[in-house]
Amino acid sequence: MADVTNFGDYSVKAVKSFEGREGYGFNCNLYRNGKKVGSCVDDAHGGEMYPISWTNHETRQEEQRLLNEFIATLPAVPFTYEGVEPLKIDESWFVTELVNEFERQKDMRKMQRQCLTKTLFRLATDNRGSYRIFNAPYNELMRSELNGKYAGQELEIFNVVLAQGNIPSVLQ
């Protein structure tokens, strides 16, 4: 589950993500109210994201102030280790969550397109983040076939989940 669910007036576009030496990295453009205000890079070589490269030199201090003020309104994230205070979200964490949400929405749109002509599902025993695809549209016959083939197993059919307006477990 995401640590940030309220992004206010902020969004990202032109996201390019990749695997680096120290995990997941990205570069993207940062927008406020639909207007590009900066660009961001996390090179995945350890450490935090580079400072935001503000688009307009004259307004960079104002944009930084607005972003800091918004981030300060976000609730702290509980930390389950005894005696440790809740964690405060910072600029790097916030932008990373924006990128994660962008990627989640992109994956959701891809699944929705696939569901038009294919059946997407997963079993509770499948590896985390993986799912199966049958190259046939989901219908009553397919439902019966899946329930018969995987009888007694917990089955999540993404076609149904998405049709109900919910998010498949692989995207949560």
Protein Blocks (a to p, Z undefined) as FASTA:
>chain_A
ZZbfbgkjaccehiacdddfkocaddddddeehiafbdcddehngpjddddddfblmlmm
mmmmmmmmmmmmpccdddfbghiacddddfklmmmmmmmmmmmmmmmmmmmmmmmmpccd
ddfkbcehiacdddbdcdfklmmmmmmmmgoiacddfklmmmnopacfklZZ
